[in-house]
Amino acid sequence: MGSFSVEDFVGNGVLKDLLPTLLDEGWDDVPTLKVMNSEDMDAINMTRQQKEAIEIRTYLHDRSLMPYADRLESTGKCLPELLSISVEDLTSQFHMKRGHIARFHDRKSSCVDPSTNKFDAPLASTSIKRTYQSNSSKRMQSMRSRNFQDKTVEQAMSEFKIEDGYEFKGIVATELAGHIACGCVQPPHIVDKIAPYSAIENISIQKLTPEYKIGMERLVKTKTPPMKASSLWQDKPAIILCIRRPGCIMCRAEAHQLYARKAIFDALGYQLFAVIHEHIESEVKDFWPRYWGGTVIFDQGRGFFKALGGGKLMKEKFLFGFLFNPRAIANYKRAKAMGIKQNFNGEGEIKGGLFILGSSKRGIAYQFIERNFGDWAPLSEVIEICTKIQSQSQASGLSIKPSQEDNRSSSLV
């Protein structure tokens, strides 16, 4: 699994001695480091070997194959040469597993990108109707060239561009998968109206970790004093990811795929926060910065989680919510394919979701609810909405319009 620790990303090869320079020049987190172009590399006098090492490690990180990075880099081969190595040699020389070899040779997609997975996109339901079928998989089928093709943040954003005609809603929930237990179990209630801003602005929270940078301690020694949630987005808009359980394989996968696009959200002016409702220090250490390099927030009163459920916690028993739910099983398999480890520590029945908030008191623009265990907010939609909000901000000087206190669902287009 690709870690968001820069030290883990550069490994023990030719990039290790470059760490001080990367820090001085602001390349101090993995998502930003991965979007370096040739001009950026020349500006800090990177050698050909170092450029090729970045290319190799970026390719492996996208496919969650970082355990092989040091060995592959040590061959002195460039990425196209490595990709031409036979299956037999990958097995014998690098001890690469068969499933990992298939992932290594797949040049069209990265395993951390859920946009091509049929289980990721929200389906039509009573709470939301879709007029668009994503074709983002077609846009993701380019492969880096021998000379390390420049990939700017703008190009990365364009890969998630949604076509005209897509209907945005303020709230999204993936459809429940079929009939659970032959229809004997009623699906959990899902609200179809966006939470009012007043439901979240005064939530008492504590910061458990800072945003990760090179050389930083892996965990803050003491929690910060309690603070109001609204202080998080007072000056800049924010994405709030509510984590069901930090040790859950599906929660870790969701956090990883979202934070992997940090460079895009930085360009759009968005902050990234992960919210947990149970503070187990060992679980936070395992979660940050390996699967999430952003700030981790503790919501002891579970206010964000109650807001997702319209004032009530969305809870579901593991037996029927997971074991008898085909969509949850599919979500688990998707996360497992990423090579993510898991544990079963802590409360895992309180469902999470995601909020997109404008700065100051401009309100909630978007809300995603984890209806089935392991549902992810559709990444293309999240990025497109953030882009539209930024465009509105540039045009009118505002981030978004205030959310309505009558709890009506908002439309961004």
C-alpha positions in Angstrom: 0.0 0.0 0.0 1.4 3.4 -0.9 2.0 5.5 2.2 1.6 9.3 2.4 4.8 9.6 4.3 7.3 11.3 2.0 10.1 9.3 3.6 8.4 6.1 2.7 7.7 7.4 -0.8 11.4 8.3 -1.6 12.7 5.1 0.0 16.4 4.2 0.2 17.4 5.0 -3.3 18.7 8.0 -5.2 16.0 10.3 -3.9 16.8 9.9 -0.2 19.6 12.6 -0.2 17.2 14.9 -2.0 14.8 15.2 1.0 16.3 18.5 2.4 16.0 20.1 -1.0 12.4 18.9 -1.5 11.5 20.3 1.9 13.1 23.7 1.2 11.3 24.0 -2.2 7.9 23.0 -0.8 7.6 19.5 -2.2 6.9 18.2 1.3 3.9 15.9 0.8 3.4 12.9 -1.5 0.4 14.1 -3.6 2.2 17.3 -4.5 5.5 15.5 -5.2 3.7 13.2 -7.6 2.6 16.1 -9.9 6.1 17.4 -10.4 6.8 18.1 -14.1 10.2 18.3 -15.9 10.5 22.0 -15.4 10.0 21.6 -11.6 12.7 18.8 -11.6 15.1 20.9 -13.6 14.6 23.8 -11.1 16.1 21.8 -8.3 18.8 20.2 -10.5 17.5 16.6 -10.3 19.6 14.1 -12.1 18.3 11.8 -14.8 18.3 8.9 -12.3 16.3 10.9 -9.8 13.8 11.9 -12.4 13.4 8.3 -13.4 13.1 7.3 -9.8 10.2 9.7 -9.3 8.5 8.3 -12.4 8.9 4.7 -11.2 7.7 5.5 -7.6 4.7 7.5 -8.8 3.6 4.6 -11.1 4.0 2.1 -8.2 2.3 4.4 -5.7 -0.7 4.8 -8.0 -1.0 1.0 -8.1 -0.2 0.4 -4.4 2.9 -1.5 -5.2 5.4 0.5 -3.2 7.0 -2.6 -1.4 8.7 -3.3 -4.7 10.0 0.3 -5.3 13.5 0.0 -3.8 14.2 -3.3 -5.7 12.9 -2.0 -9.0 14.7 1.3 -8.7 18.0 -0.4 -7.9 18.1 -2.1 -11.3 19.0 1.2 -12.9 16.2 0.7 -15.5 13.7 3.3 -16.5 10.0 2.6 -16.2 9.4 1.5 -19.8 12.2 -1.0 -19.4 10.8 -2.3 -16.2 7.4 -2.8 -17.8 9.0 -5.0 -20.4 10.3 -7.4 -17.9 8.7 -10.8 -18.3 6.4 -12.3 -15.8 8.9 -15.0 -15.0 11.6 -12.5 -14.2 9.3 -10.4 -12.1 8.5 -13.5 -10.1 12.0 -14.8 -9.7 14.1 -11.6 -9.4 11.7 -9.4 -7.5 9.4 -12.0 -5.8 6.4 -10.1 -7.2 3.1 -11.9 -6.6 1.0 -12.9 -9.6 -1.8 -10.5 -8.8 0.6 -7.7 -8.3 2.2 -8.4 -11.7 -1.2 -8.0 -13.3 -1.6 -4.7 -11.6 2.0 -3.7 -12.5 1.4 -4.3 -16.2 -2.0 -2.5 -16.2 -1.0 0.9 -17.7 -4.6 2.2 -18.1 -5.7 2.7 -14.6 -4.6 3.0 -11.0 -6.0 0.8 -8.3 -6.7 3.8 -6.0 -9.0 5.4 -8.5 -12.6 4.3 -8.0 -14.0 6.2 -11.0 -13.8 3.1 -13.2 -15.5 0.8 -10.7 -19.1 0.0 -11.4 -19.9 -0.1 -7.7 -18.7 3.5 -7.1 -21.2 5.6 -9.0 -24.5 6.5 -7.2 -27.5 4.8 -8.8 -30.9 6.3 -9.3 -33.0 6.3 -6.1 -35.8 8.2 -4.4 -33.3 10.7 -3.1 -31.4 11.5 -6.3 -31.7 11.0 -10.1 -28.8 10.8 -12.4 -28.7 12.1 -16.0 -25.1 11.3 -16.6 -23.1 8.1 -17.0 -19.5 8.7 -16.2 -16.9 8.2 -19.0 -14.0 9.2 -16.8 -12.4 5.8 -17.4 -11.8 6.8 -21.0 -10.0 9.9 -19.8 -7.7 7.9 -17.4 -6.2 5.7 -20.1 -3.0 7.7 -20.8 0.4 6.3 -19.9 3.6 8.3 -19.0 6.2 8.4 -21.8 9.9 7.6 -21.6 10.7 11.3 -21.0 8.3 11.6 -18.1 5.3 13.3 -19.5 4.5 16.6 -17.8 1.2 16.4 -15.9 0.0 19.6 -14.3 -2.7 19.9 -11.7 -5.0 21.4 -14.4 -4.6 18.3 -16.5 -5.3 16.1 -13.5 -8.4 18.0 -12.8 -9.6 17.6 -16.4 -9.5 13.9 -16.0 -12.5 14.2 -13.6 -14.4 16.7 -15.7 -18.1 15.9 -15.9 -20.0 16.6 -19.1 -22.8 19.1 -19.4 -26.2 17.7 -18.6 -25.2 16.1 -15.3 -27.7 16.9 -12.6 -26.1 17.9 -9.3 -28.0 17.5 -6.0 -27.1 18.6 -2.5 -27.2 15.1 -1.1 -26.1 11.8 -2.6 -26.5 8.2 -1.4 -25.7 5.1 -3.3 -28.7 2.8 -3.8 -29.1 -0.1 -1.4 -28.0 -3.4 -3.0 -31.1 -5.6 -3.8 -33.2 -7.2 -1.1 -31.3 -8.1 2.1 -32.1 -11.5 3.6 -34.9 -12.1 1.0 -36.6 -8.8 2.0 -37.0 -9.8 5.6 -34.7 -6.9 6.7 -35.8 -3.3 6.1 -33.1 -1.0 4.6 -31.9 1.7 7.0 -33.6 5.1 6.6 -31.7 7.6 4.5 -32.5 11.3 4.7 -32.9 13.0 1.3 -32.4 16.6 2.5 -29.1 18.3 3.1 -28.2 19.1 6.7 -28.7 22.7 7.8 -25.6 24.7 8.5 -26.7 25.2 12.1 -26.4 21.4 12.7 -22.6 21.4 12.3 -21.2 24.9 13.0 -21.1 24.6 16.8 -19.9 21.0 17.0 -17.1 20.7 19.6 -14.0 19.1 18.1 -10.3 18.5 18.8 -7.4 18.2 16.4 -5.5 15.0 16.9 -2.9 15.4 14.1 -1.6 18.3 11.9 -1.4 18.1 8.1 1.6 15.8 7.3 4.9 17.3 6.0 8.4 16.0 5.7 10.2 15.5 9.0 7.1 16.0 11.1 6.5 13.9 14.2 4.1 11.1 13.3 1.6 12.2 15.9 0.9 15.3 18.0 1.8 14.5 21.6 -1.2 16.2 23.1 -4.6 16.9 21.8 -5.5 20.6 21.1 -8.1 22.3 23.3 -11.7 21.9 22.2 -12.8 24.3 19.4 -15.8 25.0 17.3 -16.0 23.1 14.1 -16.8 26.3 12.2 -13.2 27.5 12.8 -12.0 24.8 10.4 -13.6 26.5 7.4 -13.6 30.1 8.6 -11.1 31.3 6.0 -11.1 28.6 3.4 -13.6 26.1 2.1 -13.3 22.5 3.4 -14.0 18.9 2.6 -15.0 16.9 5.7 -14.6 13.2 5.5 -16.4 11.4 8.3 -14.7 8.0 8.9 -16.7 5.1 10.3 -13.6 3.4 11.8 -9.9 4.2 11.1 -9.0 0.5 11.1 -11.6 -0.5 8.6 -10.2 -1.6 5.2 -12.9 0.3 3.3 -12.6 3.5 5.3 -8.8 3.5 4.8 -9.3 2.9 1.0 -11.7 5.8 0.8 -9.5 8.1 2.7 -6.5 7.1 0.6 -8.1 7.7 -2.7 -9.4 11.1 -1.6 -6.2 12.4 -0.1 -4.3 11.1 -3.2 -5.9 14.1 -5.0 -4.7 16.6 -2.5 -2.8 18.6 -5.2 -6.1 19.1 -7.0 -7.9 20.3 -3.9 -4.9 22.6 -3.0 -5.2 24.2 -6.4 -9.0 24.7 -5.8 -8.3 26.2 -2.4 -9.9 23.4 -0.3 -8.7 22.0 3.0 -9.1 18.3 3.8 -10.2 17.0 7.2 -10.9 13.5 8.3 -13.3 13.2 11.3 -13.4 10.2 13.6 -15.9 9.6 16.4 -13.8 7.4 18.7 -10.2 8.3 19.8 -8.0 5.2 20.0 -4.4 6.5 19.8 -2.9 3.4 18.3 -5.6 3.5 15.5 -4.9 7.1 14.7 -1.1 6.3 14.5 -1.9 3.5 12.0 -4.2 5.7 10.0 -2.0 8.8 9.8 -0.1 9.5 7.6 -0.1 6.1 5.9 -3.7 6.3 4.6 -4.5 9.9 5.3 -1.9 12.7 5.4 -4.3 15.5 6.3 -5.6 16.8 9.6 -7.5 14.3 11.8 -10.3 15.6 13.9 -12.0 14.0 16.9 -15.8 14.5 17.1 -16.5 13.1 20.6 -20.2 14.1 20.5 -20.6 12.6 17.0 -22.2 15.8 15.8 -21.0 15.4 12.2 -22.3 11.8 12.1 -25.7 12.8 13.5 -25.9 15.6 10.9 -25.4 13.0 8.1 -28.4 11.1 9.4 -30.7 14.1 9.8 -30.1 14.3 13.6 -29.7 10.6 14.3 -26.7 8.3 14.1 -26.9 6.0 11.1 -26.1 2.6 12.6 -26.4 -0.8 11.1 -25.5 -4.3 12.5 -22.5 -6.0 10.8 -24.5 -9.1 10.1 -27.1 -7.6 7.8 -25.2 -4.4 6.9 -22.2 -6.3 5.6 -22.4 -10.1 5.4 -25.8 -10.1 3.7 -25.3 -7.0 1.6 -23.8 -7.7 -1.9 -22.8 -4.1 -2.4 -20.9 -3.9 0.9 -19.1 -7.1 -0.1 -18.2 -5.6 -3.4 -16.9 -2.5 -1.7 -14.7 -4.7 0.6 -13.2 -6.6 -2.4 -12.4 -3.2 -4.1 -10.5 -2.1 -1.0 -8.8 -5.4 -0.5 -7.5 -5.3 -4.1 -5.5 -2.1 -3.1 -3.4 -4.2 -0.7 -4.7 -2.4 2.4 -4.3 -3.9 5.9 -7.1 -3.9 8.4 -8.1 -4.5 12.0 -11.3 -4.8 13.9 -10.6 -2.4 16.8 -13.3 0.1 17.8 -16.9 0.9 16.9 -17.7 0.1 13.3 -21.5 0.3 13.0 -21.9 4.1 12.8 -21.9 5.1 9.2 -20.0 8.0 7.8 -20.0 10.3 4.8 -18.7 13.5 3.4 -19.5 17.3 3.4 -18.3 20.0 1.1 -18.5 23.4 2.9 -17.9 26.9 1.7 -15.8 29.3 3.7 -17.1 31.3 6.7 -20.9 30.8 7.1 -21.7 30.1 3.4 -23.0 26.7 4.2 -23.0 23.0 3.1 -22.9 22.6 -0.7 -22.8 18.8 -0.9 -23.4 15.9 1.4 -22.7 12.2 0.8 -24.1 9.4 2.9 -22.5 6.0 3.4 -25.7 3.9 2.8 -23.8 0.6 2.4 -20.7 -0.1 4.3 -17.8 1.1 2.2 -19.6 3.4 -0.2 -17.4 6.2 -1.5 -18.5 9.7 -2.5 -18.0 9.8 -6.3 -14.7 11.5 -6.8 -15.5 13.0 -10.2 -18.6 14.7 -8.6 -16.6 16.0 -5.6 -13.9 17.5 -7.8 -16.4 19.0 -10.2 -18.5 20.6 -7.5 -15.4 22.1 -5.8 -14.4 23.5 -9.3 -17.8 25.0 -9.8 -17.7 26.6 -6.3 -14.3 28.1 -7.0 -15.6 29.5 -10.3 -18.6 31.1 -8.5 -16.2 32.5 -6.0 -14.0 34.1 -8.7 -17.1 35.5 -10.4 -19.0 36.9 -7.4 -16.4 37.0 -4.6 -18.3 34.3 -2.7 -17.7 30.6 -2.1 -21.3 29.3 -2.1 -24.6 30.6 -1.2 -25.7 30.0 2.4 -27.5 26.7 3.0 -31.2 27.1 3.7 -32.2 26.7 7.3 -35.5 25.1 6.1 -33.3 22.0 5.3 -34.0 22.0 1.6 -31.7 20.2 -0.8 -29.4 22.6 -2.8 -28.5 22.5 -6.4 -25.2 23.8 -7.7 -26.1 24.1 -11.4 
